Amino acid sequence: MAYSEKVVDHFNNPRNVGSFKKEDEGVGTGIVGAPECGDVMKLQIKVQGERIVDAKFKTFGCGSAIASSSLATEWMKGKTVEEAGNIKNTDIVHELNLPPVKIHCSVLAEDAIKAALADYKKKAEASTNM
Amino acid sequence: MEPAQRTASKRTEVQMARSMCWHCQSEVTGEYFCQQCVKVQPLSKELDYFTCLGLPRLLTIDTARLEAKFYELSRTFHPDFFQNKTESEQGISLGNSALLNMAYRTLKDPIRRAEYLLQLEAGSAKDIRTPPPADLFEEILALQEDLEEFRSASSQQEATSLGQLRTKLQADQASLEQRQKDMEARLFELFMKWDSFQDRTGQDDRLRAEKDPVLKEMREILSNRTYLRSIVDDLVATTG
């Protein structure tokens, strides 16, 4: 099955590839994977105030997984932590025109977003309690 | 095509064939052929693979018995023996052979057998699915990053770092393979545990409460094993 144009674009020119130091202040890290296809996805956010000022990802997997996480970082940048929590996998499916067999890639990206946000919140709470 | 399809009776013996002959509508008493008109009978599509091959729903199976039954039924249904028969009979022979081959392939391999059993038991097991441990993801990610580094070192022909990376990745591979073996050993322990439940009568809540954790652990092992296998494949393909 051919990938959609948008998937190919993200695959060839992935946005925001890279990583932040996990320990840095305001950084939230989400690492998720799909055992069935062997994919693994790392998504990180950098938060200042309540806003996500930067996002990075690193994905080892198929084109759709890479495109889903690339798109996720694009969408998260500039959003507040709360707004980013509202990104749904169905939005990613819609934007990238993912076929039914690739929907799990978008689910993985949503899981990664949630995991990164949760990690950020956990760290923020821990530092205010200190 | 198959008017008798919906009239399944409650036969207690192994229900290989439909209860009514698709051809002459008489009651089928033989297992695979109608005794009135001698037409071959289609195996029910709802038949599970264990029943199809005359085995109890157990995870440790008698492979000799499995093979013997498979060969016996293969001969019974083989399309070659139906070449001079009607189109309907040829179709049934083909359908039965396909089901039989699938059943045999699935049950012969212990991993596929376990996956199939989990699928059969999914009604109760799907609610107890848990995601793989987060540290496994981190480990896979770190390995993938090392692999990436290895690939780039190898394309730039950096002999020193290439050698070091290769040594490290080969050690990783060996330890991952050992973990796969450990997982399989544990899986076979769970096979025995699962099978021991089948000897007990009654499907009460207490038995269910004992069964579910076994199903859950099997599911986890199978899923983590798949994950490890794919990274080992990557390691072999890159450094091998």
Interface residues (C-beta under 8 A of the other chain):
Chain A: I31 V32 G33 P35 E36 C37 G38 V40 K42 K58 F60
Chain B: P132 A134 L136 F137 E138 I140 L141 Q144 E145 E148 S223 N224 T226 Y227 S230 I231 D234
